[in-house]
Amino acid sequence: MQVEGLPEKTLLKELESRLKGDFTYSSGRIIGSMCTSPHPLARKVYARFLDKNLGDSGLFPAAAEIEKETMIMLGTLLSNTGATGHIVTGGTEANVLALWTAKKLSKKTNCEVIVPFSAHCSFDKASDLLGLKIVKVKLNDRFQVDVGAVKKAVNPKTIAVVGIAGTTGLGAVDPIDELSELALERNLYFHVDAAFGGFVLPFLKDLGYSVPDFDFAVPGVCSITVDPHKMGLVPIPAGGLLFRNENLRKTVSWDIPYLSGGETEQATLVGTRSGASAIAVWTVMKLLGREGYRKIVRNCMRLTLKLAEDIPKIEGLDRVAEPTMNVVGLKSDVFDIRRIAGELRAKKWAVSLFPRHIRIVIGPHVKERHVERFLQDLKKVADELRG
Ligand SMILES: Cc1ncc(COP(=O)(O)O)c(C=O)c1O
């Protein structure tokens, strides 16, 4: 840090100039990320209330009340008006908290958690952090976890099972009802990771898509990750973790004595945390309502299906599966998928690369013209690779 401070104008100019090299959502070129451009009102309220600290809720009881209301709205969206939880930093923190809860409840030291092979890497982080063994189970031909294999993997050390409602790679939904049955039968903690799907599946169901039950309507589900900073149009950081009831939420709760607002309960991994995030979630959910999100999801899905239909028309390319939600897997039996991703990136498309496919996510910021331009560039790439 230099000794003398610099003028505001100079700093803003430098920031404008340095940051303009980054990708922008408005360009429509970010088609591999699960995040999107936050709603303009969310930006406004986030900036207006960014001094609110939910880690010291005695100082900000009104903000804490808004978080409670937000969790009731999210719980209601996911079929449980009695759900409680917190707005956290993201899906990673939510998944860590869920497994931390499962571990504490089990009171075991040598524990295993069963997750699908499609699970997000946050479960590997949780395993390392919490000293849990993660047992990864194979998928079926629809990219859902193989429930038979999950059953076989259960043993006396197993404390929890994880199902995914909207996998990171392909947006697939695991058979949550079957996993729930198993969890209830074997007395296991059952966590559903709907970090992405939580803000998509309820609206797809409203729109008439066939959506299996994946939320608290399924009796064995103990907790759900649902991230407003993905399809919820809320600024980062805004993840969400919901528990079926208050007893579960309190499993990893701590009384923090030293805070200036008085003794406060914290039940998240972090202490000091953004009240503005919870306020922004509350605002966007109230502003858009179910109908607003429905419209957004309808449009994302329309473009997703167009993309999924047009990809196989390009020689040498195919989609991995029929999309379940607004995620498309692009594969090739002819070209090296890494080369396709490299060429697309050279053409300034921010795609996401998995071991055997490219993931495309049609977020709310992606418009029809972007999809058309992408398809044109994709065809060019395939033509060039063919020589
Ligand atoms: C299914 C799923 N869970 C969890 C996460 C982690 O979320 P975050 O990056 O907000 O920590 C992701 C990220 O894409 C995800 O797809």
The ligand as an SDF file (V2000), in Angstrom:
LIG
                    3D

 16 16  0  0  0  0  0  0  0  0999 V2000
  -25.2670  -28.6390   -7.5300 C   0  0  0  0  0  0  0  0  0  0  0  0
  -24.2980  -27.6370   -6.9520 C   0  0  0  0  0  0  0  0  0  0  0  0
  -24.0730  -27.6070   -5.6330 N   0  0  0  0  0  0  0  0  0  0  0  0
  -23.2300  -26.7410   -5.0740 C   0  0  0  0  0  0  0  0  0  0  0  0
  -22.5400  -25.8260   -5.8280 C   0  0  0  0  0  0  0  0  0  0  0  0
  -21.5730  -24.8840   -5.1790 C   0  0  0  0  0  0  0  0  0  0  0  0
  -22.0840  -23.5840   -5.1500 O   0  0  0  0  0  0  0  0  0  0  0  0
  -21.1650  -22.3190   -4.8720 P   0  0  0  0  0  0  0  0  0  0  0  0
  -20.2520  -22.1910   -6.0350 O   0  0  0  0  0  0  0  0  0  0  0  0
  -22.1690  -21.2250   -4.7280 O   0  0  0  0  0  0  0  0  0  0  0  0
  -20.4320  -22.5780   -3.5930 O   0  0  0  0  0  0  0  0  0  0  0  0
  -22.7320  -25.8050   -7.2220 C   0  0  0  0  0  0  0  0  0  0  0  0
  -22.0200  -24.8530   -8.0580 C   0  0  0  0  0  0  0  0  0  0  0  0
  -22.2300  -24.7380   -9.2190 O   0  0  0  0  0  0  0  0  0  0  0  0
  -23.6300  -26.7430   -7.7950 C   0  0  0  0  0  0  0  0  0  0  0  0
  -23.8270  -26.8260   -9.1230 O   0  0  0  0  0  0  0  0  0  0  0  0
  1  2  1  0
  2  3  1  0
  2 15  2  0
  3  4  2  0
  4  5  1  0
  5  6  1  0
  5 12  2  0
  6  7  1  0
  7  8  1  0
  8  9  2  0
  8 10  1  0
  8 11  1  0
 12 13  1  0
 12 15  1  0
 13 14  2  0
 15 16  1  0
M  END
$$$$
